[in-house]
Amino acid sequence: MKAYLNQQSLPGRMLASASLLPATVILLLGPVAAHATSPAGVEAAETTEVGEITVTARRTSEKLSRVPVSVAAFGGEELAKRTVASEQDLTQLVPGLTVKQAQTGNQLNISLRGQTLDAFSGTQPGVLPYLNEIPFASQTASSFYDLASIQALRGPQGTLFGRNATGGAVLYQMAQPKDEFGGYVDVRVGNYDLRQIQAAVDLPIVPGKIVLRLAGDTTAQNGYIRNIMAGGRLGDVNNKSGRATLVITPTDALKNVTVVQYGVYRGTELQGGLTSIYGVGQMNNGYALTDSLAALYGPGSSGEAIAERLWPGGIYGYLEWQKNNPYKIALPYQLPHYARSLYTANTTSFEVAPGITLKNIFGYLDTFSRTPYVFAGSPFGLLNEYIGSPPGGVTFDQKQWSEEFNASGKAMDEHLQYIVGVFFSGRKETQYVPFTLGADFPTPISEFCYCFTSKSTTKAVYGQVTYDLSSLVPGLGVTAGGRWTWENTSLASNEGNLYAFSRLKQSEDAPSWTLGLQYQVTPENLFYVAYRGSWRAGNFNGYTTPELSPFSKEKTWDIEAGYKFAGTLLGRRARLSLAVYRQTSTNVQRSVYLLVNNTPASFTANVPEAVAKGIEIDGEVSLLPWLQLGGSFAHTDAQYTKPLVNLSGSTLPFSTFADTPRFNGSLYAEATLPTPSEWGPVTLRAEGYGQTGQYFSSLGGSINPDDHTPGYAVLNMRLDWRDIFGSGSSLGFFAKNVTDRFYYQSGYPLGVVIGLNNRTAGSPRTVGVEWRHRF
C-alpha cells in the first residue's frame, strides 16, 4: 500500500505539487473561477477581463462583484481550459463542493456545505442540479458538451426559481444558437484509448426570427481499473448524445426556446474494491460490529473452502492483495452499464411592457438505467445485485416533469427589482433491486428483491424583491424573499417485493425564506449579510420494512456574511470574493445500512441536529500583462451537535460527517507565451488541487469504522494554441494528475450491513490532445 499512498500531510502534499509549478510557468497559481454563467438558465454570462464578470444570479444581468450571494461561475471557455468533461471534474472547480460516488461511478451526488444525499435513502438532493432552468435528477453520469456556463450557488435556495433546496444549486446552461451560420468540431484523443468528438452548428432558418442549433457528442474511453478475473476493465465509457435547440423570436418582445436531447450511455461500472473487513466478534468503542463476510467466508466458517478456492489465502489473502493493487480488482463477471435519457424543455418569455417580463418554463425528463454491483468488491459472492444469474443490476425507471410561471421586472423608478412565480412538478420512479446472498454456496442462502414505485408532487409559490435604499444611504440595498411549498409523497410495493404493503402516503408543507442587506461602499467594494432558510421533504425508504420506512422533513437555516472586491490593486486588475457562514439543520436525513430481520436493508434516520460553519475564498489578479494568478479555498467544519438516534432499539451516535472534507482548494496560473502575434495566442495553464481526508459514513465512531479516505493533492496542466495562423483551428494538450499520484476518490460504507468497506481509486495520470475548428 505504501507504494501508492503518499504519507505526507495534506499541506505537505499540496506544497509538493505546487513546487513543480515554477519550473513550468514561473509561479503556478492561476485565474480563479472567472467566466460567468447564468443561473437557472437565463442568458449565458460574459467575462471581459479580471474583475469584470457578468452573471445573472438574481435573474438579472449584473457584475459578479455586486451580487450579494456566494457564487462560483464558469463560462464555456473556462470549462474548456480546465478540461471539464464530467460531473466529477466539478470537485476541483468549486471550493467546498464534493461530487460523491455512491455505489458506482454512474451514481453521483453533489455535496455543498455538508448538505448531501445518501444512496438508497429516498431523500431529495441537498444540492439541486438544473439544466436550462429545469431541476433534474438522473441515475447515470454523462458527458458534458456544448455548455455555455456552469454556476454554483451556495446555501439554502428556493425564493428565486425552481424547487427549494437545503444546500445550494448547480446550474448548467446549454449554448444558445447564434443568428448566423457557424459552429465547431472538437476532436479529443488520449490515453486509455480516449476517443471523443463533439460538434455543433447554427442554422439560421429565418434570419433574426428562427434559428436552430444542432449539437452532439460521442465519447469512448477504457476504464482504469482492470478486472483480472472476468477480463476487461471497470469504468469504460461509451456515450452518444444529440441535442436540438430551436429559438423562435417573432417579435423583439417574444421569445420561445425549445430543447430536445437524447442520449444513450454504455460502458462498465466503476466500483470500489475491498479495503477493510470486520472480524468475527470485533468491537469498536464498545459497539459490536457486523461480521457477515468473515462469518460466512473467513477462517473456520462454512464457506472457508469456497473462499480458498476463489482466492489463495481466502478473504484476508485477497484483502492484502487488493490493498497493494488498487488499480486491479477480481470480480467473477463484468459489470455492464446501460442508460438512456430523454430531456425536453420549452421556455417562453414575453416582455409585456418595458421592465415587465412574463416567463413560462416547462421541462420533462425520462430516464432508464441498469447498474450492477458486487457489494463485496471481490470474488466472494456475499451479496450481489442479481437473482438467478449475473450480472443483473438495479434498474431505475424515472419520469419527471416541471412547470414554472413567473413575472419579473423593476418598479418604483427602478428602485424595486422583483420576481414572483408559481412552480409545479411531479416525479415517478420505479426501482427493481434484486439481491442474492451467498451466491458461491451450492444453494444461495437467500434471494430477495426490493421492488417498489415512489411518487411525489410539488406545488409552490415564491417571490423575491430587492429595494435600493440609496436615497437614505448611498449604495445600501435590502433583499427579501419567501416561498411556500406543498409536497405529497407516496410509496407502493410492487410484485415480488420483499415486504408487501399497501401504498404509504404523506403530505407536508413549509416555508423557505431569505432576508439580506447589501452595502456597495464604493464601486469596487461590496459588503453583504444574508439570513436564509429552506427544507427537504420527508419521504419513505423502500429498502426496509413498512414500519421503518417513513422519515420526517429536514429543516435548515443559515447566516452568511461576505465581501467582494473588483477593481485595481497596486495598479493591477484583481477580484476577490470572501464568504463566511454558519448553517444549522434539524432532523437531518441520513441513510443507515443495517440488517433488518437478518436481511441487508437501508432506512433513513433523522439526526436531531447538525451545524456546518466555514469560510470560502476565491480571487484572481492580472499580475503581469501575460500572467494571471489566482486560487480558491474552502474550510468546512460540519458536526452533529445532537447526534443520538434510536436505530432499531439501540441508541447510536452519529459521529462522522460524510462527504465533507475539512479543507480543499486550488492554486492555478495561466501564462500567455511570447510568440509572434500572427501565430495566434499560446497559453500555458497549470493548476494544483488538494483536499484533506473525508468520511463516507456517519457512524465511523460506532458501528461503521474504517470509513475514511485520506487527503490528496493533484496537478493538472494544459497548453493551448488558439486560432493557429488565423485558420480558426486550435490545438490543446492536456494532462490531469501529472505526477500520477494515487488517491481514493470515494468510499462506500457497507460495514454495518455486511461487515466490510469499499473504496474507489481516483484516476491515474491521463493525457491527451484536442483539436478544435470553428467555422
N, C-alpha and C positions, 0 to 999 in steps of 0.2 A: 504493500500500500504506500510505503514511503516513496516509492518510485514515482508516484502520481501526485501525492498531496504535498504541497509546499508547506513547511511548518512555520513560516514566518507569521508574525501578527499581520492583521489586515493593513495597518498603516505602513508596515514594512513592505508588504507586497505591492501596495499602491505606489510607494516611492520607488520600488524596484522597477515597476513597469514605467513610471514616469521618467526614470533616469535614462531610458532608452530614447526618449523623445528628442533631447537636444541634438543628438547625433544625426537626426534626420531633418528637423525643421527649426533648429535653434532652440526654441522652447516649445514643449508640447503641452500647450493649453489650447483653447480653441473657442470659436464663436459659440455662444450659448444658443439655446433654442431661439432661433432668430426669425424664421419665416413664419408668417402668421397664418391664421386659419379662420374658419368660420364655425361658430357654434352651431348646433342643431341645424346646420346646413344652409345658412344664409350664404351670400356670395363669398368666394374664397378670399382669404386675407392677402395682403400685399406687404412686401418689405422693400424699402428703398435703400436704406443704409442703417448702420448701427444706431439704435435709439429711435428709429422711425418705423415702428411696426404697427400696422393697422389690423385690428381684429374686430369682431362683431359679437363679443361675449355677452353683450346685453341686447342683442338683436338690433344693433345699430352700429355703423362703422365708426370706430374711434381708435385712437392710438392705445396700444397695449399698456403704455406707461400711465394712462389715465383711466384704466379700468380697475375699480376697487374690488378686485377678487383675485385669488391665486390661480393663475392660468399659465400653462405651458403650451406654446403654439409653434407649429412647424408647417411650412408650405411645401409644395411638391419638390422644389429644387433642393431644399434642405433634406427632405427624405431621401432623395437620390444621393446626396453627398454622404449620407450616413448608411447607405445601402440597406435601408429598411425594407424588408421583403416579407415579414410575417409578424403576427401578433407578439411573439416572444421577443422581437427586436425592440419593442417598446420599453422593456425594463431598463435598457441603457439610454433611453431617450428622455425620460421624465423622472426627475429626482423624487423618491418616495413611492414610486409606482412599481408594483411587482406583478408580473404575468405568471400566474401559478398553473402548473400542470397538475391535473387530478390523476385519474387512472393512467391516461396515456397522453402523448404529445398532441393529440387532437381534441382533448377536453381541457380547455383553458379558461381561466377566470382572472379578472383584473382586480388587484387589491390596492387600495389607497388609504393612508392614514389608519391602518388597522381594520378597515372595512373590507370584508372578503366574502367568498361563497365557498361552501364545502360541497364536495361531490356527494351524491346520494343523500341530499338533505331536504329537497323540496322547497328550499327558500329562493327568494328573488336575489339577483345580483346586488351586492352592495354598491358596486360601481357599474353604471349602465352604459353600454355602448350604443351609439346612434349612427345610423348610416343615412345621410341626406335627411336629417331631422326625424328619422323613423327609429324608435327604440327596437332593438333586435337582439335575439339570443340564439345561438346555434351550437350544435354539439359536434362541430368539426372545425379544425383550423383551415385557413385558406390563404392563398397568395394575395398580397396587396398589389394593386396595379391601377394606373391612371387615376391617382388621387390628387386632388387639388390641395388638401390640407388635412392635418390631424390636430385636434385641440383637446387638452386635458383640463377639465375644471375640477378643482379640489373642494371637498367639503360637501355638506348636505345640499341637495338640489331639489327643485320642484316648482318654484314660483315663476319660472321663465318659459318653460317648454316641457312637453312630453310627460313622462312619469316622474313621480317622486323617487329620490334615491338617497341613501344614507351616507355614501362615501364620496360620490362625485360622478362625473360623466366623461366619457371619451368619445369625441365626435369626429366621425370620418366624413369628409366631403369629396364626392366624386368630381372629376374635372367636367366643366360645362363646355358645350360646343361653342366654337367661335364663328363669327359671321363671314368667314371666308374659307376657301378650300385649303386644307393643310392637315398636318398630322406628324406622326413619328413612328419609327420602328426601332425597337430596343432588343438587342440580342446579347445574352449573357451566357458564358460558359465558364466552368471552373472544375475544381477537384470534386471528388465523389460523383463524377460524371454529371455535373450540373449542366442542364440544357434548358434555357428559358428564352421565350420570345414573347414580347409584349408590344402591342401596336394600337394606334388609334388614328382615326381620320375624321375630319369635319367636312360635312357635305351641306352647303347652303342650298336647300331645295328652292326656297323663295327668299332671296337675299333680304335680310332685315326683318323677315316675318317667320320663316320656318327653317330651322337648322337641325341637322341630325348628326350625332357623333356616335361612331361605332368603335368599340374598344374590345380587346381580347387578350387573353393570357394563356400560355401553355408552359407548364413548369414540370420538369422531371429531374430528380436527383436521388442518388443512392443514400441510404442511411449510414450512420457512422457506428452503429452497434452491430457486430457480427454474431449471428446465431450459429454456433458451431455444431449444434445437434441436428437441427432441421435444415440447415443451409440457408443462404440468403442473409439479408440484413433487416434490422428494425429501424424504422424511421424513413423508409423510402417515401418519396413524394412523386405523384403523377396526377397533376391537376390540370383541368381545362375549364376555362370560363369565358363567357362572352357577354357583352353589355351593349344596349342601345339606349341613347339619351336623345329625346326629341323635345325641342324647345319651340313653342309657338307664341309669337308676340304680335297679335293682330293690331294692337294699338300700343302707344307708349305707356298706357296705364295698366294694361292687362298682359299677364304672362302666365303660360302654362308649361310645366316641365314634367315629362313622363319618362321614367326609367324602368327598363326591364333587364334583369340579369339572371343568367342561368349558369350553374357550374356543376361539374362532376369531379369529385376528389377521391383519388385512389392512392394506393401505396401500402405500407405496412405500419402498424402501430409502434410508436416509440414508448417502451415501458421500462420501468426501473428493475434493477437486479437486486437479489437478496443481499442485505448488508448487516442484518442482526437477527438472532434467534433467541427467544426466551427459553431457558432450560426448564426441565421438569422441577416444579417446586420453587422456582426462582421468585424472590421478593424484591420490591423496590420501595424504600421508605415505609416499610410496614404493609404494603399492599401486595397481595398475591397476583402474579402475572399469568395471563393466558399462555398455555404451553402446547397448543394444538399440534404444531409441526413437530416439536420434539417428542411429544407423547405418542404420535402416530408413526413417525418415521425415524426417531432417534434411537440411540443405543438401548437395547433391551425391550424395544417396542415390537408390536406385531408386524410393523412394516419395515423393520430394520433390514431384513434381507432384500426387500424391494429397493430400499434406498441405496444399499451397497451395490446392487446390480445396476442401478441407474447412474451412479457416480462413485468412483473409488473414494473410500472414506465416508460415504454416506452424506448426510446433510451438513456435518461440520467440515468434512473434506471439501464439499462444494463451496461452503461459505468462505473458507480460506482462499480457494482458487478465485472466487468472484471478486474478493477484495483486492486481489493483485492483478485482476484482468477486467477492469471496469468497462472497457470498450468491447467486451465479449459477453455473451450470455448463452446458456444451454437450455433451450426450450424444445420440447418434443415435436412441436409443429409451429408453422409460421402464423403470423397474426395479420391477415389482410384487412385493410381498412377500405370502407366504401361509404361515400356520402354524396348526396345531391342536394341542390339548393336552388329554389326559385324565389327571386326578390322582385317585387314591383312597387313603384311609388309614383304618386301623382301629386304635384304641388301647383296650386293656382293662387296667384297674388293679383290684387286689383286695388289700385290707388283711386279710391272713390272721391277723394278731394285732396288738395295739397296738404301733405303731412298726415294723411289718414290712409292706412293700408289694411285691407282685409286679406286673410290668407287661409286657405284650406289645404291640409296635408293628409293624404291617405297612403297607407302602406300595408303590404301583405307579404308574408314570408312563409314558405312551405319547405321544410327540410326533412330529410330522412338520413339516418346514419346507422352503420353497424360497426361496433367497436369490440373486438375480442380482447381478452386479457387473461394472463396466468398469474393468479394472486401470489403464488409462492415465489415468482421471479426466478425460477429454477426448474430443473427437470422433474420435480416432485409434484404429483397431481393432487395436492392437498385440497385446493379449491380452484376450480376452473370454470370459465363462463360458457358452458355448453351443457346440453342434455343429449345423450346419445353418442355423438361423435364430434371431434373438434373440426374447425376452430370455433364454431358457434359465434357468440358475441352478444353484447347488449344492443338492442335496437331502439332507437328513438325516432318516433314519427310525430313531428311537431308542425302545427299550423297556428299562425298568429296574425292579427290584423290590428290596425290602429287608425283612428280618425281624430284629427285636431282642427279646430277652427279658432282663429284669433284675430284681434284687431289691435293695431299698434300705431303710434304716431306721437305728435307733440301738440301741446295746447298752452294756453295762458302765455302768449307771446314767446312760445318755445321754452319757457321756464320748466314746464312739466313734460316729461317723457314717460310714456305708458305702454303697457301691453296687457290685454285681458283675453282670456280664452277658455275653451272647454276641451276636454280630452276624453276619448273613449278607446278602450282596447279590449281584445279578447284573445284567449290562448287555449289551445287544446293539445295535450301531449300524451301519446300512448307509449308506454315502455314495456318491453319484454326483456327480462333479465334472468336468464337461466343459470343454474349452478349445479355442478357435480362435485361432491365431497368424497375424497379418497378415490380418484379416478384410476390410480395404479393398482388397486386391490382387485382380486379376481371378480369380486362383485362390489361395485361402488358402495360406500357407506350410505349415501343418500343422494337423491336428485330432486331438486325443487326449483320453483320459479317465482319471481316477483313479477306479476303481470297486472298492470293497472292503467287507468286513464285519469289524468288530472285536468281540471279546467279552472280558468279564472277569468273574471271580467273586472274592468276598472272603469270608473266614471270619476271625473274631476272637474272642478272649476278653479281657475287660478288668475292671478294678476300681480303686476309689479309696477311701481311708479318711482321715478327719480325726480326730485324737485330741486331746482337751482336756487340756492339761498344767497347768491352773490349780492343781492340788494342789501342784505344785512351784513354779511361778511364776505368780501371778495374771495371766490374760489371754494366756498362752502356749499355742500350739497347733501341731501338726505335721500335714502332709498328705503322703501318699504314694500313688502310683497307677502301674499298669502295664498294658500291653496287648501282646498278640502277634497279629500279623496275617499271614495267608497270602493271597497274591494269585496268581491264574492269569490270564494274558492270551494272546490269540491274534489273528492277522490272516489273513484269507483273501482271495485275489484273486478278483474276480467277472468275469463275461464282459464283454469289451471293455476290461479294464484295460490300461493302457499296458505294465505289466510283469506278465506271467503268472508266478505262482509257487504252490507248494504252501503249505498252511497253516503259518504260523510260530507257534511256541508258546514260552512261558517261564513259569516259576514262581519266586516269590520269597517270603521271609518275613523279618520283622524286628520288633524291639520299638519301642514308644513308652513314655514314662515321664514322671512328674512327681514332684518332691520339693520341699516347701516348708515354710517356717516363718513363722508369723504371730504378732504380738505386739500385743494390744489394750491399749495402755498405760493409756488412760483410756477411758470410754465414747465419747469424741469422736475419739480418735486411734488409728490403726492403722498399724503398720509391717509389711511382709512382704518375703520374698525367695523366689523360686521358680527351680528348675532343671528344664528340660523338654527332651524330645527326641521327634522323630517322623520320618516318612519318606514319600516319594512313590514309588510303584511304577514300575519301568521298563515299557517297552511297545514297540510298533512304530509307525513312522510310515509311513502308506500312500502318501505323496506322493513317493516316491523308489524307488530300486532295492532289491531284497531285501537286498543286501549292506550298504546304508547304513541300512536300516530300523530295526534294533534299537537301543535305548538302555537305559542302566542306571538303577537306582533312585537317587534323591536322598535324602540324609540331612541332618537339621538338628537343632541343639540350641541352647538359649538360656539365659541367666540374666537374670532380671528382678527388680528391686527397686522397691518402691513405698511410697507414703504416702497415707493417706486421712484426711480430716477432715470431720466433720459435726456442727455444733453452733452455738454462739453466738460471734460475733466482734464485739467492740465493741458489744455489745447487739443485733446483727443476725444473723438466721439465715443460715448460709453453708455451703457444701460445696466441698471441693477434692479432686481426685484427681491424683496425680503418679506416673508410671512411667518408669523408665529401664531400658534393656535392651541386650544385645549378643547377636546371633544369628549362628551360623556354619553354613554349608551346604556340603556337598561333593557332587561330581557334579551340579552344578546343571543342571537341564533347561531348555534354551533352543532354540527353533526357529530354524533358519537357512535363508533362501531363497537358493538357488543355481541355476545352470544345470548340470544333470547330463545328459550326452550331448546338449548343446545344447538341452535342453528345460527349461522352468521347473519347479523342484522344491523341496521342503522336506524337510529332515531334522532330527532333534533331536540336538543335541550335548550332551555332559556337560562343563560347565566345571568344572575341578578344585576351585575353592574360591571362596566369596564370604562377605563379612561385612557385616551390617547392624547398625548401632547407632543409638540415638536416645533421644528423650525425648518424652513425651506428657503434656499437662496439660489439665484442664478444671475449671471451677469456676463457682459462681454465688453471688450474695448478694442478699438482700432489703434493698436499700439504704434504701428507704422503704416504708411500707405499700402504696403504689401503684406501686412501681417495682422491678423485678428486673433485675439486671445480670449479665453473665457472659461467658464466652468459652472457646474451646478452641484448642489449638496442638499441632502435631507437628513435630518435626525428625527427619528420617530420613537417615542417612549410610550409603549402601549402595555397596559397591565389590567388584569381582572382585579378590581378593587373590592368586589363582593363575589368571591369565587366559588362558594359552596353550592353544589347542585345534588339533588337526590336522584340517583340513577338506579332504577330497578331495586329500590330498597336500601341502597348504600349511598352514603353521602361522600362525594368526591370533590376535591379542589381542582378547579381549572387553573393551572399553574403556568403554562407556557403559551405565549401569544403567537399564533401561527401566521405565516406568510408575511411577516413584518420585520425586515432587517432593521437593526437599530440605526445604522449609518449606511448611506450609499450616495454615490455621486460620481462626477466625471470631470476630467481636465482635458481640454482639447484646443487645437490650434489649426489655423488654415493660412498657408503662405502662398502668395502669388509669385511664381518664379520669374526671374528676369529674362524672359525670352522675347525675341522680336515681336512687335505688335502684329505683324502680318501673319504670324504663325497661328494666332488665336490664343486666348488665355490658358495658362498651365498652372494648376494649383495642386498643392500637396496638403493633405489633411491627415491629422493623427489624433487619436482620442484614447485616453485611458479611463476605464470604468472599474469601480470597485465597490464591494459591499461587505458588511460584516455577516457572520453566520445568521441563520434563521431557523426557527422551529417549523415543523409541518404538522404538529398536532397540538391540542390544547391540554393534554393530560400527561405531559412528559414527567411531571413530578410525582405521579402516582402509578397509573396502570398502563402507560404507553411511553416508557423511556426509550432512549436511542432515537429521539425524534428531531434530530438536528442536522443541518448541513453546514459545513464550515464556510467562512468567508472566502472571497476570492477577488482577484483583480485581473483584467484582461486589457490588451492593447489592440486597437483596430486602426487601419491606415487605408488611405485611398489617394491615388494620383489621377487627376483628370486633365485631359487636353480637349478643350471645348472649341467647337466651330473651326475645325482644322483648316487653315488657309482659306477661310470663308466658305467652305464647302457645305456647311450645315451638318457635317458629321462630327461626332465626338468619340473619344476613347477614354475608358476608365479602367484602372487597375486597382483591385481592392483585396484586402486581406483582413480577416477577422481572427481574433485570438492569435496575433502574430507570433507570440512566443510559445504557442502550443501548450498553454498552461492547463493542467487538469483541474476540473471543479465539478461539483454536483449542482445541477440547476434546480432540483426539486426532490421531494421525498413523499412517500405515501404511507400513512400511519395505519398499519394492519396489525400492530402488536396486540391490541385489545381483542380482536376478533379471531385471529389465527396464530398469534404468537411469533410474529416476525415483522420486519420493516423493509421496505424497498426504497432505493434511491436511484435517480436517473442522472447519468453523467451528462455534463454540458458538452457542447460541440467542440471538437478539437479545431486546430487551425484550418480555416477554409480560405481559399484564394481563387481569384477569377479575373476575367477580363470582360468588359462590357463595351459594345459598340452601339451608338445611337445615331440615327439620322433623322433630322427634321426636314419636312418639306412643306 
